[in-house]
Structures are given as structure tokens and as C-alpha cells.
Amino acid sequence: MAISSQSASSVWVPFRILPWFSERPWGCRDLRPWYDQIAEQEKLIGEAWLTGDQCVVASGPHAGQTLGALFAEAPESLLGKAATSNASPLLIKVIFAHEKLSVQVHPDDAMAQKYGDPRGKTECWYVLEAEPGAKVACGLKPGVTLNEVMEGISAGTLENSLNLLDVTPGEMVFVDAGTVHAIWPGAILLETQQNCDLTYRMYDYGRGRELHIKKSLEATRLVTRAGVVSARTLADRTLLMDGDYFCVEQIVTAGSRVSASLRGEDEPMPGLQYLFAADGAARIAGTGFEAVNLPKGGMVAVPAASPGFEVEDLGGLKLIRITPRWPEADR
Ligand SMILES: [Zn+2]
């Protein structure tokens, strides 16, 4: 009997990804109600990685495989024609900061490639929760020089040079590569970033972790485009971040369903889509695959080769869609 093309294409269907928890000295013990996760005695969890290479697929034909293995095996099925490599382009995390994170900076693509890495790190933070007065440090104050940054590092007064922003839930902060930044306690952030491991620590409050002062100064740009991004309201979605590397949108789910594949009639089918429930819960359903549940804090990937789908609001859903982008030079 001939194998129909239907069964071949239905291998690539929406799938749930399990979070992977990363211990950090500035983290929290108890991640509930976001995740049913409590750290072991004397340990702290800082980050829930939602699309890390080591994250495990929890549903569908690829259940049990890591996301990294899946990207290595079939980049075009996941990313579509835009695939320029067989690696995951985006790392999405939820950050739980109980204390200040280190003051740090990430390289841009050019600097990363100079030192043999494929890409730099531009990121953005969507504020899921924030206590009154919660702040992040984003960029240097106007007029601060590189010399003052160096003096601040050695004197332990670098914080005085940082531009502080108050954050409130629903806000988006853009942090392009080269921006000196630090996440402060009081907020829970959904971080979307280029899938890159390069963080240069400039100052760490004496916690004893390694600093990377020389490279951090090379990566630092005194003026960047970082800051709060104004949301743009469209008919069926709110554009939170429309960047060179990623697009982050809140999808309107008025009524109980969002139909088809979350695109306008004239828009082409997007490549890979990540669906995150910032609140409430959803079910992703369609023909040819078993429906996938999306709980609060959960992540579902919709491969480029997936059949159409519907998002069913199971109550109080706040749906965030994140899609990768490629800068012009890469195409
Ligand atoms: Zn960062």
C-alpha cells in the first residue's frame, strides 16, 4: 500500500515543549503558580527555559526528543524556507529574579562571529508580573563615557551609570546587543533572545562568579536603541515587539476561538510559531493531529510544515505568539 503524502506531512504538527529549569544564585525557591516546581533545599531557580536546545518535546510524533536534536534533524520543516542553519534561532525563558542579576552586556553578531560563535544576542523582556516599584536597568545614562564605565566597574559603583526603568505588567522592553543591562527583583519577565550563550558580566555584587571585563567593554555601546517599546494595536493582535530577530504579539482571542493559523488573508503562512500562555489556558486543535493543551506558562511550537490549527480559549487566555525573524543580510 502506498504511503500517502498526508501521513508524511502530518509528522510536523503542533507540539508541547517541557520547560527546563536553570539554577541561579539570584533566583527563587518556589515557582508556583507559574510552574509546579520547588527547588531543592538551599537551591534557587532563576530561569524556566521554554525553547532551549535541551528542552524535551512532550507531545506528538517527536515526544521525548530534545528541541536541539529536532532542529538539527529537520530545520526546514520547523522554520520553513527561511531556515539559514540547523540550529534553533530563539531562546525563550521566564525569568524569576529574587535578587539583582549581574550587570552585563551581550555581543552583536559581528563580535560573536569574530570570536567564533554563530550569533550575538539581542533580547527583549515582556513583563508578565511586576510588584509596584519594580525596575530594570537598561542602557547607560546619557553622557556616560567608557572611561566612567571602567571606573564604575573597579569602584563597584557601575549602578550609578545605569538608566533605570520602572516596569509594569504588559510592558515590553527592547535590549539590543551592546546594551549594558541588569534585571532587578520584583518582576517576572518573558525573555525572548537570539539563541546564544554569550553573556559578559561586568559587575556581580561580589557573588564570586567570573567577570568578563575586557570583552564586556568591547561589546558595550554607549548609545543603543534599548528601552520601552510602544505596543501597536491591530485588528486581531497587538504588536508588542517587531524586531530584526523576533516578533512578539499578543493575539486577540475574543470569543472562544482564534481560527486558522493566526494570519491575515493576504499574509503568507509564517514559519515557526511559538505560542505561550501568559495567563489562562488553551487547546491547539486541527485536522490530522491530536489536540495539544497549553497551560499557563506553557509553550507550544507550531512548525512551518504544520497543518492549519485553531486556538481554543479554555478560560482567561492571554496568548503570546513569538516568531523568529532573520536580518536582511542573512537571507
Ligand atoms: Zn541579558
Residues whose N, C-alpha, C, O or C-beta is under 5 A from the ligand:
A	BS01	ZN	none
